Amino acid sequence: MSLVRQRLLFVDDEPGIRQTLPVILRKYGFAVTVTATVSEAIEVPFADATP
């Protein structure tokens, strides 16, 4: 049985939060992509995302 690693797109404009919270989430097994703005977030490619 293979485990699926959950991916999380984390968007926050506060640099301290962007640096700290993803570290914690990664410790819990999430694959975290971090952006500072919604504009950046919508540009993040997810190759296996379904429409």
Sequence and secondary structure as in RCSB ss.txt:
>XXXX:A:sequence
MSLVRQRLLFVDDEPGIRQTLPVILRKYGFAVTVTATVSEAIEVPFADATP
>XXXX:A:secstr
      EEEEE S HHHHHHHHHHHHHTT EEEEESSHHHHTT   TT   
